[in-house]
Amino acid sequence: MIIIYHGRRPYLPLLACALHLGLRQGAEPFLPGALRRDWRAAPLHIAGKDGEGAIVGCLVHGRHRGLYLRTLAGMAGLFGLSLAWVDLDGGLTASGAAAKAKIMLADRWPTIFARRFRTTAAAAIRPVLLGRPEGEP
């Protein structure tokens, strides 16, 4: 099983991977380092393997969401892989206006707002995580 958390910008998919893999204590060094990578050159990042053996990764698709999704779904079909997609941009629609504003600030300017609003973003992401009851490891 391959689980891909995807979004237009890198912060939410990386946070989802950290929550899924249970990297609460080590998320501080994990997130800033991954945020600095060149996402245009390499939009797919494999974050690790969870306890059930699923490969957990994130895809930062920018404006090319459909292209990447079709390509990876086609490759999964060719190789007989089980692939699960989690759209984080669309998955946060249940959040209130204040929470959405905080999440948007953390997503767009993570170096400034990510630490301040991480709890709010994590609470919004937990219900959409796969393979974990409410995102708990």
C-alpha positions in Angstrom: 0.0 0.0 0.0 1.2 3.5 -0.9 -0.4 6.5 0.8 0.1 9.9 -0.7 -0.9 13.1 1.0 -1.1 15.8 -1.5 -1.6 19.6 -1.7 -0.7 22.6 -3.7 2.0 23.7 -1.2 4.4 21.5 0.8 3.5 22.4 4.4 0.2 20.4 4.8 1.4 17.2 3.0 4.6 17.2 5.1 2.7 17.8 8.3 0.3 14.9 7.3 3.2 12.6 6.8 4.8 13.6 10.1 1.4 13.0 11.9 0.8 9.7 10.1 4.3 8.4 10.9 4.1 9.5 14.5 7.0 12.0 14.3 5.6 14.4 16.9 8.8 14.7 18.8 11.0 14.8 15.7 8.7 16.9 13.5 10.6 20.2 14.3 13.7 19.3 12.3 11.8 17.2 9.8 9.5 19.9 8.5 11.8 22.8 8.1 14.4 20.7 6.3 11.8 19.3 3.9 10.3 22.7 3.3 13.6 24.0 1.9 13.9 21.4 -0.8 13.2 22.2 -4.5 9.6 20.9 -4.8 9.4 21.9 -8.5 12.3 19.6 -9.4 11.1 16.7 -7.2 7.4 17.0 -6.3 7.1 13.6 -4.8 8.7 12.8 -1.5 8.6 9.5 0.3 8.6 10.3 4.0 8.8 6.7 5.4 7.0 3.5 6.2 4.4 3.2 8.8 3.8 0.4 11.3 1.5 -1.6 9.0 4.1 -1.5 6.2 2.5 1.2 4.1 4.8 3.6 2.3 3.8 7.2 3.2 4.7 10.1 0.9 3.7 13.5 -0.1 3.1 15.1 -3.4 3.3 18.9 -3.9 1.5 19.4 -7.2 1.2 23.2 -7.5 -1.0 23.8 -10.6 -0.4 20.3 -12.1 -2.6 18.2 -9.7 -4.4 16.3 -12.5 -1.2 15.5 -14.4 0.5 14.0 -11.4 -2.5 12.2 -10.2 -3.2 10.5 -13.6 0.5 9.7 -14.0 0.9 8.0 -10.6 -2.5 6.3 -10.8 -1.4 4.9 -14.2 1.9 3.7 -12.9 0.2 2.1 -9.9 -2.2 0.3 -12.3 0.7 -0.9 -14.5 2.7 -2.3 -11.5 -0.3 -3.6 -9.5 0.2 -1.3 -6.6 -2.4 -0.3 -4.1 -2.5 3.5 -4.0 -4.4 5.8 -1.7 -4.7 9.6 -2.2 -5.6 12.2 0.4 -6.3 15.7 -0.9 -5.4 17.9 1.9 -6.5 21.2 0.3 -10.0 19.7 -0.2 -10.0 17.8 3.1 -9.9 20.9 5.2 -13.3 22.1 4.2 -14.9 21.2 7.5 -12.7 23.6 9.4 -14.2 26.9 10.6 -13.2 30.3 9.1 -10.7 31.2 11.9 -9.0 27.8 11.6 -8.9 28.0 7.8 -7.2 31.4 8.1 -4.6 30.1 10.5 -4.0 27.0 8.3 -3.7 29.2 5.2 -1.1 31.4 6.9 0.9 28.4 8.0 0.7 26.8 4.6 1.7 29.9 2.6 4.4 31.2 5.0 5.5 28.2 7.1 8.8 29.8 8.2 6.8 32.6 9.9 3.5 30.9 11.0 4.0 27.1 11.1 5.1 26.8 14.7 2.4 29.1 15.9 -0.5 27.4 14.1 0.8 23.8 14.0 -1.7 22.6 16.6 -4.6 24.1 14.6 -3.4 22.6 11.3 -2.7 19.2 12.9 -6.2 19.1 14.4 -7.7 19.8 11.0 -5.5 17.2 9.2 -6.0 14.3 11.8 -9.5 13.3 10.6 -8.3 12.8 7.0 -5.3 10.6 7.8 -5.4 7.1 6.5 -4.5 4.0 8.4 -4.7 5.7 11.8 -7.7 6.2 14.0 -8.0 10.0 14.0 -4.4 10.3 13.0 -3.0 8.9 16.2 0.0 6.5 16.0 
